[in-house]
Amino acid sequence: MVKLSDRLEKICSMIGEGERVADIGTDHALLPIALFERGVTRTLILSDIRPGPIEKARANIDRRLPGEVLDIRLGGGLAPLAVGEADVVIIAGMGGLLIADILSSDPEKTRSFGRYILQPRNAADKLRIRLAELGFVTFEETLATEGRFICEIICASPGGGLQPEFAPETEGLSAEISPLLIRKGDPLLPELLERKIKAADAVSERLTNAGAGKEQLLKRSEKRAADLRALLGSLESDGGNDGLPTVTENTYAY
Ligand SMILES: C[S@@+](CC[C@H](N)C(=O)[O-])C[C@H]1O[C@@H](n2cnc3c(N)ncnc32)[C@H](O)[C@@H]1O
């Protein structure tokens, strides 16, 4: 059986039995291989924009699932999929802006799939804002580790006109730190906040040393660090529940 990282394991656990899954940017194909091996689903489409990863996926499937033929397609974004062909679309391990662009390129096709599991490597805040603009409902967020990284996993549905419960704003922390993570008290959230505070402090120090002309940027960076510290402090004082009902781990399993 293929061994998955905490990041891929958490994504894997979000797939229901027999669901039709598309893994966009599959690369090594470890996630579809695990879903197949574990008997979660055999209705899998694997795609990648580059021939190299497609070959890697084929080689891994031949090695791990000898004699099995999986549906592997070459192409960018959602282009290799037919309208409505998948219940769940996974787009993991790409930049947040690239994921946002993939979702924006053909909104009608994007809306034809049941739900998305998105795992941006960066710019998760910009992805959350784009999801809200596109009318997506984000119903679950989870943090996971991989190596020295803390990864954000966002589960969202195209929504059909529903308003997201939390519409992230371009200012403030709501796009950067999902209220869903705060509500459910994700165990990795304090560590994520500490890392962000450290990075923000380093930026403030560089801006201070840069001298005149950087006052506005410095003010913004210090405000962000202060907001992050206040949020971390509130998690430590009330366990992070914020007085709100806890969102359970199974919220996505509908
Ligand atoms: C870092 S790998 C992630 C592999 C796997 N999804 C994971 O999360 O471990 C990113 C993969 O996305 C592919 N990719 C990049 N842009 C893409 C696009 N627009 N459409 C499809 N695949 C893309 C790359 O070729 C690469 O194989």
The ligand as a MOL file (V3000), in Angstrom:
LIG
                    3D

  0  0  0     0  0            999 V3000
M  V30 BEGIN CTAB
M  V30 COUNTS 27 29 0 0 0
M  V30 BEGIN ATOM
M  V30 1 C 3.8870 20.0290 -7.2120 0
M  V30 2 S 2.9980 19.0060 -8.2860 0 CHG=1
M  V30 3 C 1.6690 18.4900 -7.2390 0
M  V30 4 C 1.3650 17.0270 -7.3900 0
M  V30 5 C 0.1860 16.5320 -6.5820 0
M  V30 6 N -1.0640 17.1280 -7.0370 0
M  V30 7 C 0.3770 16.7940 -5.1140 0
M  V30 8 O -0.3420 17.6130 -4.5460 0
M  V30 9 O 1.2640 16.1800 -4.5020 0 CHG=-1
M  V30 10 C 2.1890 20.1260 -9.3950 0
M  V30 11 C 1.7680 19.4660 -10.6980 0
M  V30 12 O 0.8130 20.3250 -11.3160 0
M  V30 13 C 1.0490 20.3120 -12.7000 0
M  V30 14 N 0.4540 21.5340 -13.2750 0
M  V30 15 C 0.9350 22.7950 -13.2390 0
M  V30 16 N 0.0780 23.6320 -13.8420 0
M  V30 17 C -0.9810 22.8900 -14.2540 0
M  V30 18 C -2.1930 23.1740 -14.9330 0
M  V30 19 N -2.5010 24.4250 -15.3000 0
M  V30 20 N -3.0310 22.1570 -15.2000 0
M  V30 21 C -2.7290 20.9000 -14.8430 0
M  V30 22 N -1.6020 20.5620 -14.1890 0
M  V30 23 C -0.7380 21.5430 -13.9030 0
M  V30 24 C 2.5690 20.2380 -12.8340 0
M  V30 25 O 2.9610 19.7530 -14.0970 0
M  V30 26 C 2.9030 19.2880 -11.6640 0
M  V30 27 O 2.9560 17.9570 -12.1040 0
M  V30 END ATOM
M  V30 BEGIN BOND
M  V30 1 1 1 2
M  V30 2 1 2 3
M  V30 3 1 2 10
M  V30 4 1 3 4
M  V30 5 1 4 5
M  V30 6 1 5 6
M  V30 7 1 5 7
M  V30 8 2 7 8
M  V30 9 1 7 9
M  V30 10 1 10 11
M  V30 11 1 11 12
M  V30 12 1 11 26
M  V30 13 1 12 13
M  V30 14 1 13 14
M  V30 15 1 13 24
M  V30 16 1 14 15
M  V30 17 1 14 23
M  V30 18 2 15 16
M  V30 19 1 16 17
M  V30 20 1 17 18
M  V30 21 2 17 23
M  V30 22 1 18 19
M  V30 23 2 18 20
M  V30 24 1 20 21
M  V30 25 2 21 22
M  V30 26 1 22 23
M  V30 27 1 24 25
M  V30 28 1 24 26
M  V30 29 1 26 27
M  V30 END BOND
M  V30 END CTAB
M  END
